[in-house]
Amino acid sequence: MEKIKQVANEMEAIKLLTIALEHEWAVSLEYIIHAYSMPKGRFFYLDPVMGISMDIRAQTIQIGLDEMYHALQLGLTLRQMGVVPSFKTNEIVRYPLIRDNLRRDKMTEDLVAELYQSVVFLTDDFPFLENMVRNIAGDEVRHSRQFQTMIDSLAALGANQVPVFRSSPEAEEKSEVKLLHEIMRQENDLMHRYLFYMLLFSHHQDLSQRLFKNSIDHMRHWDKNSGLLIKMGSVVRIEGAVMGQDGEERSVSPMPSSYPEVGRHQALESLLKEEKDIVDKYERILTLVPGGEIKDQLSFHLAQNREHLFTQEWLLKNTRQN
């Protein structure tokens, strides 16, 4: 991560926010990917802040969601400064051992906390920005302490060599698994596409809030589908990943890096097209899976996406009247 030591003008403020945003986008995905690469309800730690026993996987997911909200704060601030926010990310890595992923998670938290805490604001022109980054730093310090306790707890349990989940070759050949991976890629794209347009049209309060709601729905689908893949013998993929000699996966393009800056009408048309396509994919996958928990969860996602279709058609109709 590039470091910026001082903010003396608007250009340096924008640079600080952009560096931070590209980090937050990355870890909002990376932590959830790390979480769904480990077992549920097997490894617990005594949380140093909350004072209760927590499932390591569940809390890692929650920290990933925290980072997504940080990204939203940073993106909205950039938009208020007249800048189209970056959707580039820092590199995402998944190591073969659970312990090494948690160590990376702590390292990234320490890096960004140091960025937020060490930058010096040389003028009084950005009081709200300074307050925001100091507040986010508090979250990152908390996350670092939580990850360190998770690492210590794994060691105490003798679990330092426990590997991450790997997809079985048999599962990867199944039509429903292949299709769910396609759905995952599209859910990831739609999550960030909606966020981009929400930021782009943040001055339009009603529209932006409706777009944000749909973005959150797609984020939840991506999250829940990650769990379903495990039940199907597969594991959430890191988009654009390259496998290293030691078994680690690395990607510099785990999510869409940019979207075209367009008007409301074009944006809503593109979202409508994507919603129709993902509804079609969910309808197809439901014909491939048996009844039960997996089918019920996928059916709920389909229902929400049908709701998005209705909303997008209505919003698009309204733009034609303005």
C-alpha positions, 0 to 999 in steps of 0.5 A: 500500500502506498503511503501518504504522510501529509495532506496540505491541499485537495489533491493530497486529500483525494490521493489519501482517500483513493489509496484507502478506498482501493485497500478497503475494496480489496479487504472487503472481499478478501476477508470473506473469501478467507472466512469461507475457506475455513470450517464453520463452528470449529475454531473459536476465540475469546474476543478481546473487545466484546469479551465473549467467545466467537466463531473465527469464521463468523467474525472474519465475515463481519470484519469484511462487512465493516470494511465494505462500509468503510469503502462506502464512506470513502467513496461518498466523500470522494464523490462529494469532492467531485471525483468519480471513485476508483474501483481498483483494488490492492492485491488479494491473496489466499494462502494454503493454511488458515493461520497464514490468511489470518496473519495476512488479515492482521498485517493489512489491518496494521498497514491501513491503521498506520496510514490513517493514524500517521497522516498529518493534516497541515491545514484546517480545511478538511476537519470532517475528513480528518475526523472520518479517517481517525474514526475508521482507524479505531475500527482497524485497530480493533480488527487487528486485535481481533485477528491477533487473538484468532491467530493465538487461539489457533496456535493454542488449539494446535491448529497452525497447520490446518489447511483451507478448503479446496474444491473437489474435482468431482464437484467442479464438474457438476453443472450446478456448481459451474453455474453457481460460480457464474452466478457468483461472478455476476453477484460480485459485479452487480454488488459493485455496479450498484454501488458505483451508480449509487455513488455516481448519483449520490446527489439524487437521494431517493435513487441512490438509496434504492440502488444501495439497497439492491447492492446490499442484497447482492452482497448478501447473495454473494456471501450466502452463495459462498457458504452454499458452495462449501456444501456442494464440495466447492469453494468461493473463487478469487476472480483473476487469481494465479496459483503460485508454486507454494499453493497461494492464490493471488489476484490484482483484479478480484472485482470489476475495476471500473464502470462507464460514467453514464446518465441515469437512463443508461445506468438503469438500463444496464442494471435491468439487463444484468438483473434479467440475466441473473434471474435467468441463471437462478431459474436454471440452477433451481432445475439442477439442485434437489429440494432442501436447504440449498434450493431454499436459499437459492429460491430466496435469492431468485425472489429478491432478484425478481424484486430488483427487476420490478424496481429497476423497470419502475425506476427506468419508466420514471426516467423517461418521464423526466 
